[in-house]
């Protein structure tokens, strides 16, 4: 495989997913860090070379650049045990990864960013008006996860897959966004299972 | 392959993606229609049998249920020309499908739903306050697409892939959400390429 370089902000769960995937697989991953709060991914150099959208993470594979955290996890996970062999299970894994980006991250990760890193007093009126909607939708996502994990150890099949990694990233730090993880027993047990894995690496 | 049944609302672009994928591949697909505005996906039967989250589309494969539009497209597209052979291209295709769910659909599809189906006068104050943010973010997504398509016929590689199908669904009806497609030349040319494909099927 070409050399792997992760363009990241280590506080971002989206970036951490890729690092956790690489670590679980024992893949060497170089890291190049940016401070998104200081606009370091909005420089002319970053926009022209790494990602014209100014977003991280971007996984650099040799001379190729791959934005979108879950796509990067897929790239690293192909032909490994982190992607199920069964065709329906593989699609079902992607289902939970799309759920993560559509129903989970926009609520749980955004509230963590707003409340923990930006600070409630610094939010715009428009952002403040969305807190309650995001709180309710984030709790719905956690409820859906808790319901699905009842009677299951992992999101898909009998082993950890990329779906678990993608969902772990922002779930395990959801309390920084004001969510009460203690309300979700199955989710809490599942978080512990991931943290007990050999090669687990915590967020910085 | 097991019998395929799509639980859908035909006005939804997310549902249409799956129908377009099946049509391009010549796969027979049964359809079961629900009116989301009438709450037909929130009945006890739907929640207990089809999807406890009450969301559509759900692709039913025999006795198995697969929510999330892009995961369903993946399931249908595996081992076909709609998913690239090259490993980086395949991840890059998923990159645009995740982009569609995180940066495109929440803005472009939501404004279409609010303005065209619900009606601006029926929106909550909270929804109304988000229109401008979603307008700007939706235009950013269209700009990113236009930039990427410059010098390219398709999103990834030299042929249509699931990335094109996923992005086509809500882009081609973006004007119903107040977006001006004429501002995006490359996007307009790409929409025509898709509509010229043999086996293309329009949205109902």
HADDOCK unambig.tbl for C-alpha pairs under 7 A between the chains (distance, minus, plus):
assign (segid A and resid 66 and name CA) (segid B and resid 92 and name CA) 6.50 0.50 0.50
assign (segid A and resid 67 and name CA) (segid B and resid 95 and name CA) 6.44 0.50 0.50
assign (segid A and resid 68 and name CA) (segid B and resid 95 and name CA) 5.44 0.50 0.50
assign (segid A and resid 68 and name CA) (segid B and resid 98 and name CA) 6.68 0.50 0.50
assign (segid A and resid 68 and name CA) (segid B and resid 99 and name CA) 6.98 0.50 0.50
assign (segid A and resid 71 and name CA) (segid B and resid 91 and name CA) 5.35 0.50 0.50
assign (segid A and resid 71 and name CA) (segid B and resid 92 and name CA) 6.87 0.50 0.50
assign (segid A and resid 71 and name CA) (segid B and resid 94 and name CA) 5.45 0.50 0.50
assign (segid A and resid 71 and name CA) (segid B and resid 95 and name CA) 4.94 0.50 0.50
assign (segid A and resid 72 and name CA) (segid B and resid 91 and name CA) 6.89 0.50 0.50
assign (segid A and resid 74 and name CA) (segid B and resid 91 and name CA) 6.35 0.50 0.50
assign (segid A and resid 75 and name CA) (segid B and resid 88 and name CA) 6.88 0.50 0.50
assign (segid A and resid 75 and name CA) (segid B and resid 91 and name CA) 5.42 0.50 0.50
assign (segid A and resid 88 and name CA) (segid B and resid 75 and name CA) 6.87 0.50 0.50
assign (segid A and resid 91 and name CA) (segid B and resid 71 and name CA) 5.35 0.50 0.50
assign (segid A and resid 91 and name CA) (segid B and resid 72 and name CA) 6.89 0.50 0.50
assign (segid A and resid 91 and name CA) (segid B and resid 74 and name CA) 6.35 0.50 0.50
assign (segid A and resid 91 and name CA) (segid B and resid 75 and name CA) 5.42 0.50 0.50
assign (segid A and resid 92 and name CA) (segid B and resid 66 and name CA) 6.49 0.50 0.50
assign (segid A and resid 92 and name CA) (segid B and resid 71 and name CA) 6.87 0.50 0.50
assign (segid A and resid 94 and name CA) (segid B and resid 71 and name CA) 5.46 0.50 0.50
assign (segid A and resid 95 and name CA) (segid B and resid 67 and name CA) 6.47 0.50 0.50
assign (segid A and resid 95 and name CA) (segid B and resid 68 and name CA) 5.45 0.50 0.50
assign (segid A and resid 95 and name CA) (segid B and resid 71 and name CA) 4.94 0.50 0.50
assign (segid A and resid 98 and name CA) (segid B and resid 68 and name CA) 6.69 0.50 0.50
assign (segid A and resid 98 and name CA) (segid B and resid 98 and name CA) 6.89 0.50 0.50
assign (segid A and resid 99 and name CA) (segid B and resid 68 and name CA) 7.00 0.50 0.50
assign (segid A and resid 101 and name CA) (segid B and resid 101 and name CA) 6.82 0.50 0.50
assign (segid A and resid 101 and name CA) (segid B and resid 102 and name CA) 5.95 0.50 0.50
assign (segid A and resid 102 and name CA) (segid B and resid 101 and name CA) 5.97 0.50 0.50
assign (segid A and resid 102 and name CA) (segid B and resid 102 and name CA) 6.03 0.50 0.50
assign (segid A and resid 126 and name CA) (segid B and resid 129 and name CA) 6.70 0.50 0.50
assign (segid A and resid 129 and name CA) (segid B and resid 126 and name CA) 6.69 0.50 0.50
